[in-house]
């Protein structure tokens, strides 16, 4: 089995070619790369989700990248929800800032060291993001071939490429995704990863998000906080 956490990093941008050093250092470097080459800066997101959505994953999301971005945003949204504040009154990330998204504390179930963030669950998050990318029905056989050509250029390895090809070709199994999220924190992370993928500006996309939130039994107020936190972390394009 390939390293799903590494693939998720590449998917969301923290292993973009040309970036090195600390998260804070990468933030400044990322701005230059994004300005000159938005497709490269968005990592696999631009290939699979489209350039528009890929660009919106710039800023804090891509500079911290991968499973850390999903965990950090999920943790912040969950903490804001538990505070009882309305989403508009809660602290949110600022995408234009060089300050990275705060990581969950070590004792949190959202922590990157938590056994909940296993390789298998990282694989589930990738499946959820690819499923979300297909929610509006625009990925046909021709588009899949175009995506896989771009994926091949990233040189993920044959096993990871085959996984992405199969996920793009197969129908969405929302039952399997929901069943993989066994704890409340995993449910938050699954919805967060999906919401990172989707800009709900069509009925199909909004409907898919609502269906997933309902199947995960997430309270409406918690969903509102996740939506607000993810929206705040994206670059508005």
N, CA, C and O of each residue as an XYZ file, in Angstrom:
948
protein
N       0.835     -1.200      0.000
C       0.000      0.000      0.000
C       0.873      1.254      0.000
O       1.841      1.349      0.755
N       0.525      2.199     -0.842
C       1.285      3.447     -0.895
C       0.981      4.310      0.326
O       0.044      4.036      1.076
N       1.780      5.350      0.512
C       1.648      6.251      1.659
C       0.536      7.261      1.378
O       0.751      8.239      0.661
N      -0.651      7.028      1.940
C      -1.803      7.886      1.667
C      -1.614      9.279      2.257
O      -2.085     10.261      1.682
N      -0.929      9.379      3.399
C      -0.701     10.696      3.990
C       0.186     11.541      3.080
O      -0.042     12.741      2.923
N       1.189     10.917      2.485
C       2.056     11.638      1.561
C       1.267     12.067      0.326
O       1.440     13.184     -0.162
N       0.408     11.194     -0.178
C      -0.407     11.535     -1.335
C      -1.345     12.697     -1.009
O      -1.560     13.576     -1.842
N      -1.899     12.699      0.198
C      -2.775     13.793      0.603
C      -1.989     15.099      0.674
O      -2.507     16.155      0.311
N      -0.746     15.034      1.140
C       0.111     16.216      1.127
C       0.300     16.737     -0.295
O       0.198     17.938     -0.542
N       0.575     15.836     -1.217
C       0.767     16.243     -2.606
C      -0.538     16.764     -3.205
O      -0.533     17.678     -4.029
N      -1.648     16.176     -2.782
C      -2.960     16.589     -3.271
C      -3.249     18.027     -2.873
O      -3.756     18.808     -3.678
N      -2.928     18.379     -1.633
C      -3.278     19.701     -1.115
C      -2.130     20.699     -1.121
O      -2.308     21.842     -0.698
N      -0.946     20.289     -1.595
C       0.048     21.300     -1.891
C       1.255     21.427     -0.999
O       2.158     22.186     -1.353
N       1.351     20.742      0.141
C       2.500     20.995      1.012
C       3.788     20.396      0.468
O       4.874     20.741      0.935
N       3.681     19.493     -0.523
C       4.877     18.952     -1.154
C       5.007     19.451     -2.590
O       5.469     18.727     -3.472
N       4.595     20.690     -2.809
C       4.743     21.299     -4.123
C       6.225     21.423     -4.467
O       7.004     21.873     -3.626
N       6.640     21.038     -5.678
C       8.048     21.200     -6.044
C       8.490     22.651     -5.904
O       7.780     23.572     -6.307
N       9.671     22.839     -5.329
C      10.205     24.189     -5.189
C      10.039     24.777     -3.820
O      10.563     25.857     -3.549
N       9.314     24.093     -2.930
C       9.136     24.602     -1.573
C      10.047     23.843     -0.618
O      10.210     22.628     -0.731
N      10.633     24.565      0.316
C      11.499     23.930      1.312
C      11.457     24.734      2.584
O      10.915     25.839      2.616
N      12.039     24.173      3.649
C      12.133     24.900      4.902
C      10.895     24.724      5.755
O      10.103     23.806      5.540
N      10.731     25.620      6.735
C       9.624     25.534      7.684
C       8.313     25.927      7.024
O       8.295     26.452      5.910
N       7.211     25.663      7.728
C       5.901     26.061      7.223
C       5.863     27.556      6.956
O       5.318     27.995      5.943
N       6.438     28.338      7.860
C       6.419     29.786      7.676
C       7.254     30.193      6.467
O       6.857     31.075      5.705
N       8.416     29.552      6.287
C       9.233     29.840      5.115
C       8.485     29.494      3.835
O       8.522     30.235      2.853
N       7.804     28.348      3.869
C       7.092     27.903      2.670
C       5.978     28.868      2.308
O       5.647     29.011      1.132
N       5.394     29.530      3.293
C       4.296     30.453      3.005
C       4.749     31.545      2.054
O       4.051     31.853      1.088
N       5.920     32.141      2.314
C       6.418     33.184      1.436
C       6.795     32.647      0.072
O       6.506     33.268     -0.951
N       7.456     31.465      0.056
C       7.840     30.864     -1.217
C       6.615     30.519     -2.046
O       6.606     30.676     -3.267
N       5.585     30.049     -1.364
C       4.387     29.609     -2.066
C       3.731     30.754     -2.812
O       3.223     30.569     -3.918
N       3.740     31.948     -2.208
C       3.136     33.095     -2.870
C       3.787     33.373     -4.204
O       3.096     33.682     -5.174
N       5.114     33.271     -4.276
C       5.820     33.515     -5.532
C       5.491     32.447     -6.569
O       5.247     32.757     -7.735
N       5.486     31.180     -6.131
C       5.189     30.095     -7.068
C       3.751     30.191     -7.563
O       3.487     29.993     -8.749
N       2.828     30.493     -6.668
C       1.418     30.590     -7.053
C       1.205     31.697     -8.076
O       0.399     31.559     -8.997
N       1.931     32.791     -7.907
C       1.790     33.923     -8.821
C       2.288     33.548    -10.215
O       1.691     33.938    -11.218
N       3.391     32.783    -10.273
C       4.018     32.471    -11.549
C       3.451     31.224    -12.217
O       3.466     31.111    -13.442
N       2.953     30.290    -11.415
C       2.472     29.031    -11.979
C       1.358     28.463    -11.111
O       1.613     27.591    -10.281
N       0.116     28.944    -11.287
C      -0.971     28.510    -10.400
C      -1.275     27.025    -10.486
O      -1.728     26.442     -9.501
N      -1.039     26.388    -11.640
C      -1.308     24.956    -11.743
C      -0.343     24.163    -10.871
O      -0.749     23.244    -10.159
N       0.958     24.529    -10.932
C       1.941     23.840    -10.098
C       1.661     24.086     -8.622
O       1.739     23.161     -7.814
N       1.335     25.330     -8.261
C       1.172     25.669     -6.852
C       0.004     24.949     -6.215
O       0.024     24.682     -5.013
N      -1.005     24.631     -6.992
C      -2.191     23.980     -6.442
C      -2.009     22.479     -6.306
O      -2.906     21.799     -5.808
N      -0.866     21.939     -6.738
C      -0.628     20.518     -6.607
C      -1.652     19.705     -7.382
O      -2.143     20.148     -8.420
N      -1.973     18.523     -6.887
C      -2.933     17.664     -7.573
C      -4.332     18.247     -7.553
O      -5.174     17.865     -8.365
N      -4.592     19.167     -6.633
C      -5.925     19.768     -6.574
C      -6.294     20.418     -7.890
O      -7.434     20.301     -8.341
N      -5.335     21.109     -8.520
C      -5.624     21.779     -9.778
C      -5.927     20.771    -10.878
O      -6.777     21.018    -11.734
N      -5.236     19.637    -10.857
C      -5.461     18.623    -11.881
C      -6.818     17.952    -11.724
O      -7.537     17.745    -12.701
N      -7.160     17.614    -10.481
C      -8.381     16.832    -10.249
C      -9.606     17.712    -10.025
O     -10.706     17.374    -10.461
N      -9.416     18.839     -9.345
C     -10.560     19.683     -9.019
C     -10.775     20.787    -10.029
O     -11.850     21.386    -10.067
N      -9.772     21.072    -10.853
C      -9.861     22.189    -11.776
C      -9.067     23.373    -11.257
O      -8.893     23.540    -10.050
N      -8.587     24.190    -12.182
C      -7.691     25.279    -11.803
C      -8.357     26.277    -10.861
O      -7.714     26.778     -9.939
N      -9.631     26.571    -11.081
C     -10.311     27.557    -10.236
C     -10.310     27.117     -8.775
O      -9.916     27.881     -7.894
N     -10.751     25.884     -8.518
C     -10.768     25.387     -7.143
C      -9.363     25.209     -6.619
O      -9.095     25.487     -5.450
N      -8.453     24.745     -7.474
C      -7.071     24.571     -7.061
C      -6.459     25.857     -6.556
O      -5.752     25.857     -5.548
N      -6.724     26.955     -7.245
C      -6.200     28.244     -6.804
C      -6.761     28.615     -5.437
O      -6.051     29.176     -4.602
N      -8.015     28.307     -5.211
C      -8.633     28.680     -3.942
C      -8.047     27.909     -2.775
O      -8.226     28.297     -1.621
N      -7.351     26.824     -3.063
C      -6.697     26.073     -1.997
C      -5.311     26.619     -1.685
O      -4.567     26.029     -0.901
N      -4.962     27.751     -2.304
C      -3.686     28.385     -1.992
C      -3.765     29.019     -0.613
O      -4.694     28.750      0.147
N      -2.786     29.866     -0.289
C      -2.793     30.488      1.026
C      -2.486     29.480      2.114
O      -1.646     28.601      1.925
N      -3.156     29.594      3.253
C      -2.857     28.755      4.406
C      -3.064     27.268      4.140
O      -2.321     26.435      4.659
N      -4.068     26.933      3.333
C      -4.359     25.519      3.103
C      -3.164     24.820      2.483
O      -2.762     23.752      2.944
N      -2.589     25.411      1.440
C      -1.507     24.745      0.728
C      -0.157     24.888      1.419
O       0.693     24.008      1.286
N       0.057     25.975      2.152
C       1.359     26.124      2.792
C       1.531     25.146      3.949
O       2.649     24.710      4.222
N       0.450     24.797      4.628
C       0.565     23.766      5.661
C       0.321     22.396      5.049
O       1.004     21.426      5.377
N      -0.654     22.329      4.160
C      -0.852     21.178      3.308
C      -1.421     19.933      3.951
O      -1.419     19.771      5.171
N      -1.910     19.060      3.087
C      -2.244     17.693      3.409
C      -3.142     17.472      4.612
O      -4.066     18.239      4.884
N      -2.838     16.401      5.317
C      -3.664     15.984      6.442
C      -3.611     17.013      7.569
O      -4.542     17.114      8.368
N      -2.513     17.780      7.631
C      -2.416     18.831      8.653
C      -3.438     19.924      8.403
O      -4.008     20.464      9.352
N      -3.680     20.261      7.138
C      -4.679     21.279      6.816
C      -6.075     20.799      7.176
O      -6.863     21.545      7.757
N      -6.383     19.550      6.830
C      -7.702     18.997      7.158
C      -7.903     18.945      8.666
O      -8.950     19.351      9.171
N      -6.894     18.443      9.390
C      -7.001     18.334     10.844
C      -7.069     19.710     11.502
O      -7.869     19.924     12.413
N      -6.233     20.642     11.043
C      -6.211     21.975     11.640
C      -7.507     22.727     11.440
O      -8.015     23.347     12.374
N      -8.055     22.683     10.225
C      -9.318     23.378      9.956
C     -10.478     22.699     10.677
O     -11.360     23.367     11.216
N     -10.470     21.360     10.684
C     -11.523     20.644     11.395
C     -11.504     20.940     12.877
O     -12.549     21.146     13.493
N     -10.298     20.960     13.453
C     -10.159     21.257     14.883
C     -10.648     22.666     15.204
O     -11.366     22.864     16.184
N     -10.266     23.646     14.386
C     -10.687     25.025     14.638
C     -12.208     25.150     14.548
O     -12.834     25.782     15.399
N     -12.791     24.555     13.527
C     -14.243     24.624     13.382
C     -14.954     23.956     14.556
O     -15.956     24.466     15.058
N     -14.425     22.805     14.992
C     -15.040     22.081     16.103
C     -14.918     22.873     17.397
O     -15.859     22.928     18.190
N     -13.752     23.487     17.609
C     -13.547     24.301     18.804
C     -14.473     25.520     18.788
O     -15.051     25.870     19.817
N     -14.615     26.159     17.641
C     -15.528     27.298     17.538
C     -16.974     26.885     17.790
O     -17.737     27.608     18.430
N     -17.336     25.716     17.280
C     -18.693     25.192     17.498
C     -18.945     24.952     18.986
O     -20.008     25.293     19.504
N     -17.962     24.364     19.668
C     -18.124     24.074     21.092
C     -18.164     25.348     21.936
O     -18.711     25.342     23.039
N     -17.591     26.428     21.431
C     -17.590     27.687     22.181
C     -18.974     28.320     22.242
O     -19.230     29.176     23.088
N     -19.857     27.906     21.356
C     -21.208     28.459     21.328
C     -21.337     29.744     20.531
O     -22.431     30.296     20.414
N     -20.224     30.226     19.981
C     -20.278     31.444     19.187
C     -20.880     31.166     17.810
O     -20.790     30.052     17.294
N     -21.490     32.190     17.229
C     -21.954     32.078     15.854
C     -20.740     32.052     14.925
O     -19.710     32.639     15.258
N     -20.830     31.390     13.770
C     -19.676     31.310     12.869
C     -19.075     32.668     12.518
O     -17.854     32.802     12.426
N     -19.923     33.673     12.323
C     -19.415     34.989     11.941
C     -18.687     35.692     13.078
O     -17.946     36.646     12.840
N     -18.889     35.230     14.320
C     -18.223     35.841     15.473
C     -17.008     35.054     15.943
O     -16.283     35.504     16.831
N     -16.779     33.886     15.358
C     -15.680     33.016     15.797
C     -14.389     33.359     15.059
O     -14.441     33.830     13.923
N     -13.227     33.131     15.683
C     -11.945     33.395     15.010
C     -11.753     32.457     13.822
O     -12.031     31.261     13.909
N     -11.273     33.017     12.713
C     -11.092     32.238     11.506
C      -9.697     32.482     10.928
O      -9.084     33.513     11.208
N      -9.191     31.541     10.123
C      -7.882     31.743      9.481
C      -7.944     32.869      8.463
O      -9.008     33.169      7.920
N      -6.808     33.486      8.210
C      -6.712     34.564      7.231
C      -5.823     34.102      6.092
O      -4.610     34.001      6.278
N      -6.375     33.815      4.918
C      -5.588     33.209      3.849
C      -4.468     34.086      3.325
O      -3.466     33.568      2.834
N      -4.610     35.396      3.416
C      -3.570     36.274      2.886
C      -2.364     36.366      3.805
O      -1.312     36.869      3.410
N      -2.517     35.879      5.033
C      -1.444     35.988      6.015
C      -0.401     34.895      5.822
O      -0.702     33.823      5.295
N       0.838     35.177      6.256
C       1.880     34.153      6.264
C       1.804     33.280      7.501
O       2.619     32.373      7.668
N       0.833     33.540      8.377
C       0.684     32.730      9.577
C      -0.010     31.421      9.214
O      -1.125     31.447      8.694
N       0.617     30.284      9.474
C       0.000     29.012      9.113
C      -1.190     28.690     10.019
O      -1.324     29.233     11.116
N      -2.040     27.802      9.535
C      -3.149     27.317     10.335
C      -2.593     26.619     11.570
O      -1.661     25.821     11.465
N      -3.157     26.913     12.737
C      -2.669     26.307     13.977
C      -2.966     24.810     13.981
O      -4.060     24.380     13.616
N      -1.984     24.031     14.395
C      -2.172     22.596     14.477
C      -2.881     22.230     15.777
O      -2.724     22.929     16.778
N      -3.657     21.148     15.783
C      -4.322     20.705     17.007
C      -3.306     20.326     18.071
O      -2.217     19.864     17.731
N      -3.625     20.507     19.354
C      -2.697     20.127     20.424
C      -2.521     18.612     20.481
O      -3.383     17.873     20.004
N      -1.418     18.143     21.058
C      -1.117     16.703     21.073
C      -2.188     15.848     21.741
O      -2.369     14.686     21.377
N      -2.911     16.424     22.732
C      -3.899     15.627     23.442
C      -5.261     15.601     22.751
O      -6.202     14.992     23.260
N      -5.371     16.254     21.604
C      -6.635     16.294     20.874
C      -6.762     15.090     19.953
O      -5.766     14.588     19.431
N      -8.000     14.629     19.755
C      -8.235     13.544     18.799
C      -7.981     14.009     17.366
O      -7.883     13.187     16.456
N      -7.873     15.334     17.162
C      -7.529     15.873     15.844
C      -6.016     15.926     15.630
O      -5.561     16.238     14.529
N      -5.235     15.625     16.666
C      -3.783     15.715     16.572
C      -3.257     14.849     15.429
O      -3.815     13.797     15.116
N      -2.172     15.316     14.817
C      -1.557     14.544     13.738
C      -0.971     13.234     14.250
O      -0.711     12.321     13.467
N      -0.763     13.140     15.564
C      -0.241     11.906     16.161
C      -1.349     10.965     16.614
O      -1.078      9.860     17.084
N      -2.584     11.398     16.474
C      -3.702     10.562     16.911
C      -3.795      9.300     16.064
O      -3.629      9.361     14.845
N      -4.057      8.158     16.691
C      -4.225      6.923     15.908
C      -5.417      6.991     14.961
O      -5.525      6.186     14.036
N      -6.319      7.956     15.191
C      -7.446      8.117     14.284
C      -6.992      8.561     12.893
O      -7.646      8.259     11.895
N      -5.862      9.285     12.833
C      -5.351      9.756     11.550
C      -4.404      8.711     10.951
O      -3.226      8.979     10.713
N      -4.942      7.533     10.719
C      -4.161      6.422     10.183
C      -4.002      6.572      8.670
O      -4.621      7.437      8.049
N      -3.170      5.724      8.097
C      -3.017      5.726      6.643
C      -4.335      5.376      5.966
O      -4.670      5.933      4.921
N      -5.086      4.446      6.565
C      -6.374      4.055      5.994
C      -7.352      5.224      5.982
O      -8.094      5.409      5.017
N      -7.350      6.017      7.064
C      -8.293      7.130      7.093
C      -7.828      8.249      6.159
O      -8.661      8.950      5.585
N      -6.530      8.427      5.998
C      -6.031      9.385      5.007
C      -6.510      8.987      3.617
O      -6.854      9.842      2.801
N      -6.529      7.677      3.353
C      -7.041      7.180      2.081
C      -8.523      7.518      1.927
O      -8.977      7.885      0.844
N      -9.268      7.391      3.023
C     -10.689      7.752      3.001
C     -10.869      9.236      2.679
O     -11.772      9.597      1.924
N     -10.022     10.095      3.242
C     -10.123     11.532      2.965
C      -9.863     11.822      1.494
O     -10.535     12.666      0.901
N      -8.900     11.134      0.903
C      -8.639     11.325     -0.529
C      -9.831     10.849     -1.344
O     -10.240     11.510     -2.298
N     -10.388      9.705     -0.970
C     -11.580      9.194     -1.665
C     -12.727     10.210     -1.579
O     -13.451     10.436     -2.548
N     -12.871     10.815     -0.390
C     -13.942     11.791     -0.198
C     -13.737     13.004     -1.090
O     -14.703     13.539     -1.636
N     -12.489     13.449     -1.247
C     -12.215     14.625     -2.063
C     -12.435     14.334     -3.546
O     -12.957     15.179     -4.273
N     -12.040     13.149     -3.993
C     -12.271     12.785     -5.395
C     -13.766     12.616     -5.654
O     -14.269     13.019     -6.703
N     -14.477     12.017     -4.692
C     -15.931     11.880     -4.824
C     -16.598     13.246     -4.930
O     -17.522     13.439     -5.721
N     -16.118     14.190     -4.123
C     -16.678     15.534     -4.156
C     -16.413     16.208     -5.495
O     -17.260     16.934     -6.015
N     -15.221     15.959     -6.051
C     -14.887     16.554     -7.347
C     -15.824     16.063     -8.439
O     -16.028     16.752     -9.439
N     -16.397     14.876     -8.255
C     -17.309     14.308     -9.256
C     -18.765     14.690     -9.003
O     -19.649     14.305     -9.768
N     -19.020     15.447     -7.932
C     -20.399     15.676     -7.499
C     -21.241     16.423     -8.529
O     -22.452     16.217     -8.609
N     -20.597     17.299     -9.327
C     -21.393     18.048    -10.299
C     -21.479     17.341    -11.644
O     -22.070     17.861    -12.590
N     -20.876     16.137    -11.725
C     -21.021     15.315    -12.921
C     -20.206     15.754    -14.115
O     -20.473     15.299    -15.227
N     -19.200     16.638    -13.931
C     -18.480     17.165    -15.090
C     -17.300     16.315    -15.521
O     -16.707     16.583    -16.566
N     -16.935     15.286    -14.739
C     -15.759     14.483    -15.076
C     -16.196     13.298    -15.939
O     -16.627     12.266    -15.423
N     -16.078     13.461    -17.266
C     -16.400     12.384    -18.191
C     -15.105     11.654    -18.580
O     -14.039     11.941    -18.035
N     -15.205     10.711    -19.522
C     -14.035      9.905    -19.887
C     -12.899     10.780    -20.423
O     -11.730     10.545    -20.116
N     -13.247     11.782    -21.218
C     -12.223     12.672    -21.772
C     -11.533     13.466    -20.670
O     -10.312     13.626    -20.680
N     -12.315     13.960    -19.728
C     -11.744     14.729    -18.626
C     -10.886     13.827    -17.729
O      -9.852     14.266    -17.226
N     -11.303     12.576    -17.525
C     -10.502     11.650    -16.727
C      -9.137     11.431    -17.376
O      -8.114     11.394    -16.692
N      -9.131     11.287    -18.706
C      -7.862     11.092    -19.410
C      -6.963     12.317    -19.249
O      -5.752     12.186    -19.073
N      -7.554     13.493    -19.310
C      -6.783     14.729    -19.137
C      -6.220     14.826    -17.719
O      -5.069     15.219    -17.527
N      -7.037     14.465    -16.730
C      -6.590     14.493    -15.336
C      -5.435     13.527    -15.123
O      -4.432     13.869    -14.497
N      -5.586     12.315    -15.650
C      -4.548     11.304    -15.423
C      -3.234     11.682    -16.111
O      -2.161     11.313    -15.634
N      -3.309     12.409    -17.218
C      -2.091     12.890    -17.861
C      -1.342     13.848    -16.929
O      -0.117     13.794    -16.819
N      -2.097     14.724    -16.262
C      -1.480     15.664    -15.324
C      -0.981     14.942    -14.069
O       0.083     15.266    -13.541
N      -1.758     13.962    -13.597
C      -1.351     13.192    -12.425
C      -0.043     12.450    -12.708
O       0.832     12.370    -11.845
N       0.083     11.911    -13.913
C       1.286     11.168    -14.279
C       2.522     12.064    -14.219
O       3.609     11.603    -13.874
N       2.355     13.339    -14.554
C       3.482     14.274    -14.531
C       4.023     14.488    -13.118
O       5.191     14.837    -12.948
N       3.179     14.282    -12.102
C       3.612     14.474    -10.715
C       4.455     13.294    -10.236
O       5.147     13.398     -9.224
N       4.400     12.161    -10.965
C       5.196     10.972    -10.671
C       4.912     10.440     -9.263
O       5.786     10.423     -8.396
N       3.671     10.010     -9.066
C       3.241      9.490     -7.770
C       3.618      8.030     -7.574
O       3.639      7.534     -6.448
N       3.912      7.352     -8.656
C       4.112      5.914     -8.589
C       2.895      5.206     -9.158
O       1.787      5.740     -9.123
N       3.100      4.011     -9.679
C       2.031      3.313    -10.397
C       0.855      2.952     -9.501
O      -0.295      2.996     -9.940
N       1.130      2.595     -8.250
C       0.047      2.174     -7.354
C      -0.882      3.342     -7.022
O      -2.104      3.190     -7.047
N      -0.305      4.515     -6.709
C      -1.113      5.691     -6.396
C      -1.871      6.169     -7.630
O      -3.028      6.579     -7.531
N      -1.223      6.116     -8.786
C      -1.893      6.507    -10.025
C      -3.086      5.600    -10.307
O      -4.157      6.071    -10.690
N      -2.893      4.293    -10.115
C      -3.983      3.347    -10.353
C      -5.143      3.605     -9.394
O      -6.308      3.503     -9.779
N      -4.818      3.941     -8.139
C      -5.853      4.261     -7.156
C      -6.679      5.466     -7.616
O      -7.908      5.422     -7.579
N      -6.016      6.531     -8.045
C      -6.733      7.731     -8.492
C      -7.564      7.423     -9.739
O      -8.700      7.882     -9.858
N      -7.001      6.648    -10.664
C      -7.744      6.299    -11.878
C      -9.023      5.538    -11.531
O     -10.087      5.814    -12.085
N      -8.911      4.575    -10.608
C     -10.084      3.785    -10.224
C     -11.129      4.652     -9.525
O     -12.325      4.520     -9.784
N     -10.670      5.544     -8.631
C     -11.611      6.393     -7.907
C     -12.345      7.341     -8.841
O     -13.528      7.618     -8.641
N     -11.657      7.841     -9.859
C     -12.300      8.731    -10.825
C     -13.327      7.989    -11.674
O     -14.353      8.553    -12.054
N     -13.043      6.715    -11.968
C     -13.901      5.946    -12.864
C     -15.099      5.324    -12.164
O     -16.152      5.150    -12.776
N     -14.948      4.987    -10.883
C     -16.002      4.246    -10.186
C     -17.060      5.167     -9.604
O     -16.766      6.320     -9.289
N     -18.289      4.679     -9.454
C     -19.344      5.483     -8.820
C     -19.000      5.804     -7.368
O     -18.276      5.059     -6.707
N     -19.527      6.913     -6.891
C     -19.316      7.309     -5.501
C     -20.064      6.345     -4.580
O     -21.254      6.097     -4.773
N     -19.372      5.808     -3.588
C     -20.010      4.957     -2.584
C     -20.039      5.736     -1.276
O     -19.140      5.612     -0.445
N     -21.085      6.540     -1.106
C     -21.156      7.401      0.074
C     -21.324      6.569      1.345
O     -20.894      6.991      2.418
N     -21.943      5.394      1.236
C     -22.081      4.515      2.400
C     -20.720      4.101      2.931
O     -20.503      4.069      4.143
N     -19.804      3.785      2.026
C     -18.466      3.355      2.432
C     -17.705      4.510      3.080
O     -17.003      4.316      4.072
N     -17.846      5.707      2.522
C     -17.178      6.877      3.102
C     -17.685      7.146      4.512
O     -16.897      7.351      5.435
N     -18.988      7.144      4.670
C     -19.590      7.432      5.976
C     -19.197      6.371      6.997
O     -18.904      6.697      8.148
N     -19.187      5.111      6.590
C     -18.851      4.026      7.509
C     -17.412      4.123      7.993
O     -17.101      3.662      9.091
N     -16.526      4.714      7.191
C     -15.113      4.815      7.564
C     -14.877      5.862      8.643
O     -13.851      5.831      9.323
N     -15.814      6.786      8.806
C     -15.689      7.830      9.841
C     -16.385      7.333     11.097
O     -17.603      7.456     11.225
N     -15.616      6.774     12.022
C     -16.199      6.091     13.178
C     -16.350      6.992     14.397
O     -17.160      6.701     15.278
N     -15.600      8.060     14.463
C     -15.666      8.955     15.613
C     -16.173     10.324     15.162
O     -16.203     10.628     13.970
N     -16.567     11.138     16.129
C     -17.061     12.475     15.783
C     -15.977     13.296     15.094
O     -16.260     14.040     14.155
N     -14.731     13.161     15.562
C     -13.634     13.917     14.956
C     -13.395     13.472     13.513
O     -13.139     14.303     12.642
N     -13.478     12.182     13.262
C     -13.301     11.699     11.895
C     -14.435     12.185     10.995
O     -14.210     12.486      9.823
N     -15.635     12.262     11.528
C     -16.753     12.778     10.753
C     -16.526     14.246     10.383
O     -16.815     14.668      9.263
N     -16.005     15.015     11.344
C     -15.691     16.422     11.079
C     -14.622     16.519      9.999
O     -14.734     17.337      9.086
N     -13.586     15.687     10.096
C     -12.501     15.737      9.114
C     -12.966     15.293      7.737
O     -12.527     15.845      6.728
N     -13.841     14.312      7.684
C     -14.360     13.854      6.401
C     -15.165     14.961      5.720
O     -15.012     15.206      4.523
N     -16.026     15.626      6.499
C     -16.800     16.722      5.912
C     -15.884     17.892      5.556
O     -16.082     18.541      4.529
N     -14.882     18.167      6.395
C     -13.949     19.264      6.124
C     -13.194     19.026      4.819
O     -13.078     19.937      3.999
N     -12.682     17.820      4.619
C     -11.962     17.495      3.382
C     -12.879     17.655      2.172
O     -12.460     18.155      1.129
N     -14.120     17.230      2.319
C     -15.079     17.360      1.222
C     -15.382     18.819      0.937
O     -15.452     19.233     -0.221
N     -15.560     19.594      1.991
C     -15.870     21.017      1.822
C     -14.686     21.777      1.243
O     -14.882     22.761      0.530
N     -13.463     21.345      1.533
C     -12.291     21.933      0.895
C     -12.342     21.751     -0.618
O     -11.876     22.606     -1.372
N     -12.908     20.637     -1.048
C     -12.950     20.299     -2.461
C     -14.040     21.051     -3.206
O     -13.868     21.400     -4.374
N     -15.147     21.301     -2.549
C     -16.336     21.834     -3.217
C     -16.542     23.309     -2.914
O     -16.474     23.741     -1.763
N     -16.795     24.075     -3.974
C     -17.386     25.398     -3.823
C     -18.862     25.222     -4.140
O     -19.215     25.074     -5.310
N     -19.735     25.232     -3.141
C     -21.135     24.852     -3.379
C     -21.927     25.935     -4.118
O     -22.863     26.523     -3.576
N     -21.518     26.183     -5.389
C     -22.222     27.192     -6.168
C     -23.143     26.580     -7.220
O     -23.653     27.284     -8.092
N     -23.354     25.262     -7.133
C     -24.380     24.616     -7.955
C     -25.280     23.793     -7.037
O     -24.889     23.449     -5.922
N     -26.466     23.486     -7.503
C     -27.393     22.681     -6.695
C     -26.830     21.292     -6.430
O     -26.994     20.742     -5.341
N     -26.162     20.730     -7.436
C     -25.612     19.385     -7.269
C     -24.566     19.362     -6.166
O     -24.549     18.447     -5.343
N     -23.694     20.362     -6.146
C     -22.633     20.396     -5.141
C     -23.195     20.676     -3.750
O     -22.798     20.035     -2.778
N     -24.118     21.632     -3.653
C     -24.733     21.926     -2.357
C     -25.522     20.716     -1.867
O     -25.514     20.391     -0.680
N     -26.201     20.058     -2.803
C     -26.967     18.871     -2.431
C     -26.085     17.746     -1.933
O     -26.450     17.031     -1.000
N     -24.909     17.585     -2.559
C     -23.984     16.532     -2.126
C     -23.474     16.820     -0.723
O     -23.410     15.918      0.112
N     -23.110     18.071     -0.456
C     -22.648     18.431      0.886
C     -23.735     18.201      1.927
O     -23.466     17.662      3.000
N     -24.951     18.605      1.616
C     -26.059     18.417      2.563
C     -26.318     16.936      2.817
O     -26.577     16.526      3.948
N     -26.245     16.134      1.746
C     -26.449     14.693      1.893
C     -25.377     14.090      2.793
O     -25.676     13.296      3.685
N     -24.119     14.475      2.549
C     -23.025     13.926      3.350
C     -23.155     14.346      4.812
O     -23.003     13.515      5.707
N     -23.433     15.619      5.062
C     -23.586     16.093      6.439
C     -24.710     15.340      7.147
O     -24.585     14.974      8.316
N     -25.807     15.112      6.428
C     -26.927     14.384      7.014
C     -26.579     12.943      7.318
O     -26.947     12.420      8.371
N     -25.871     12.295      6.403
C     -25.502     10.895      6.626
C     -24.489     10.759      7.759
O     -24.452      9.737      8.445
N     -23.676     11.783      7.952
C     -22.710     11.769      9.052
C     -23.337     12.186     10.386
O     -22.686     12.122     11.429
N     -24.599     12.613     10.346
C     -25.304     13.078     11.544
C     -24.594     14.249     12.218
O     -24.538     14.326     13.445
N     -24.055     15.156     11.410
C     -23.418     16.348     11.958
C     -24.474     17.407     12.261
O     -25.323     17.678     11.411
N     -24.444     18.012     13.449
C     -25.406     19.079     13.754
C     -25.280     20.233     12.768
O     -24.183     20.538     12.299
N     -26.397     20.869     12.456
C     -26.384     21.974     11.498
C     -25.413     23.072     11.915
O     -24.716     23.636     11.072
N     -25.362     23.379     13.211
C     -24.486     24.449     13.688
C     -23.013     24.090     13.460
O     -22.206     24.963     13.139
N     -22.662     22.814     13.624
C     -21.288     22.378     13.386
C     -20.953     22.472     11.899
O     -19.862     22.908     11.530
N     -21.874     22.069     11.063
C     -21.676     22.184      9.613
C     -21.465     23.648      9.219
O     -20.607     23.952      8.391
N     -22.246     24.551      9.811
C     -22.082     25.980      9.524
C     -20.688     26.467      9.904
O     -20.088     27.272      9.192
N     -20.178     25.975     11.028
C     -18.834     26.377     11.459
C     -17.761     25.827     10.503
O     -16.807     26.534     10.177
N     -17.909     24.587     10.059
C     -16.942     24.030      9.113
C     -16.972     24.818      7.809
O     -15.925     25.159      7.259
N     -18.177     25.106      7.317
C     -18.300     25.881      6.079
C     -17.617     27.239      6.212
O     -16.907     27.672      5.303
N     -17.829     27.905      7.333
C     -17.249     29.236      7.538
C     -15.725     29.162      7.636
O     -15.022     30.001      7.074
N     -15.219     28.158      8.349
C     -13.772     28.029      8.544
C     -13.067     27.704      7.237
O     -12.034     28.298      6.928
N     -13.606     26.776      6.474
C     -12.998     26.424      5.195
C     -13.063     27.599      4.219
O     -12.091     27.882      3.518
N     -14.200     28.275      4.175
C     -14.322     29.429      3.277
C     -13.308     30.506      3.627
O     -12.734     31.133      2.737
N     -13.087     30.721      4.906
C     -12.140     31.755      5.342
C     -10.709     31.404      4.970
O      -9.891     32.296      4.743
N     -10.396     30.110      4.906
C      -9.026     29.676      4.617
C      -8.690     29.678      3.141
O      -7.518     29.592      2.774
N      -9.690     29.776      2.292
C      -9.448     29.750      0.856
C      -9.186     31.148      0.307
O      -9.739     32.136      0.791
N      -8.345     31.211     -0.698
C      -8.143     32.466     -1.408
C      -9.363     32.718     -2.272
O      -9.801     31.829     -3.002
N      -9.903     33.892     -2.197
C     -11.071     34.214     -3.006
C     -10.624     34.580     -4.410
O      -9.871     35.536     -4.597
N     -11.088     33.824     -5.396
C     -10.672     34.054     -6.787
C     -11.883     34.292     -7.665
O     -11.740     34.505     -8.869
